Amino acid sequence: MPMQSLAYAWRSLRRAPAFAVTAVLTLGVGIGATVAIFSVVDAIAIRQLPYGHPDRLVGAWHDLPGVDAKHATQGLATYLTYTEFAHSLAGIGVYKQTSVNLGGDRTGTPPERVHAASMTANLLPLLETGPRVGRNFSAEEDAPKGPNVVLISDGLWKRRFGADPNIIGKSIEVSAAQYQVIGVMSPSFHFPDAETQIWVPQQIDRNDPTPGGFNYNGIARLKPGVTIKQATAEMQSVLPRAPELSPNLAPGVPTQMLLDKAKPIVVLDPLRDDIVGSFASILWIVGGAAILILGVACANVANLLLVRAEARHRETAVRTALGAGRAHLLRQFFAEGVVLSMLGGVIGVALAIAGVRMFVAWGPPDIPRLAEVSVGFGSMAFALVVVVLVAVVFSVLPMLRRGDADLGSVLKDGGRGGTSGVGRQRMRATLVTAQVALAVMALATSGVLGRTFQKLHDVKPGFDPSNTLTMWVSPSRTAFPGGADITRFYQQVIDRVGALPGVKHVGVTSRVPLELDGDDMEPIWREDAPALPGDKLPSLSMFEQTSGGYFAAMGIPLLAGQTFARLDRPVGQP
């Protein structure tokens, strides 16, 4: 497009500042909301995972219809079985999420609690990724009682160790033990989630006589050409061989008994679906709402353009009478549309960048792939496409408006009656109708979401969170080797915090309400049936460990009986 047309469009818009500012700000809000939501949808629901050949990665689970459990994780028996016999897999690795105490140092850096994960040495090669500096775990380090080694995140390396280029080979204190740093992961590595900052070897004991049940999260890579359906069928066919490699799960609980009674069914999910889950459907709904907002903004500006075209009707007629062709006028209107949409796009992208940064910084950490959200190249390309489409639409509308004009009548009457054409009135009415319809849809969607939020807010959760503070603390097994030592530690915490001014109740618990971490599941035997037949599994019960003061601190009413006594009471009846 000639620069002369753009310069003329700029001068023309400067002569109508109220129109120009209103149109640009309206477009900026619409484009900004759309680009911001596109950035979130793209990063979480569209973009491939940052691993090699991510389409062949799957989450490996089990449904246990015999005990009414879904998406159970891997156990030692199943992990060894699939590693040994599932030839449709390029490999399977397992991991656990945990947290560790990172010790202080001589420079005065205080200790802190950080999210961590333990994983098998083959997991990073399965993901086709590795440290940016250093190396992965070796097989010897992943063996039971292997050397204490650790991988750290790029963020921890920069924040805690000042991006020390000589960090490899240095020792750091992890849960009161010395670990040697062997690698630093890349900034884009967020596994299992963005909060994880430390990785240690899983060190599975393949000869453990009582390894327990389903304790590990599993990720497998399919061989080229193998479908999820084929791999699922093969893994299901080899699952009965699990007792060969791990005969028992726990004392008195043979692996074969679990297979017979739990009836595990292999479930493989594409890893991206596994990570994103149902959150993707929510994002698409929000994306639809953003498009509605952009539609309302465009309809508003289109109406402003038609009003402006009415005011310039005589000017257009004079230009046509002097020989300006349809192409020349279209170029003029297109130039104005480009200037408006580009200015709106610049403001919109600036709003999108600010909004996305706030979303990443303050958004709930449970949102999957949150750390990967940014206004990058894809978002900029999307913004450019939106700007071009808006410019084209805005240039066509005035030409359609001009199509039913009577040139002689306009020139003779000095522009009076310029708004009297039936076609022109119909176009403006159509735009107004579309604008109202889109606004009503957006308003209805907002109302439904608001009503849903209000209903969730009104739910009585069974506890009172007002004036209640929580903190996480975990004494290391090195400093507190026995159960009695840990018990005394927690009771001292309760006593000292309870003595602080303003503190009314204090308690400890392994899990706060609505949190996923901290559950425990163990077999429960009834008092009147201490022994079970050899072919019957004990029932499993999920429970948390608490102190007596926990219930008062959480505002949970006691309906009958009493709560627990002090943690450090003499050992007696449990």
Disulfide bonds with the S-S distance in Angstrom:
none
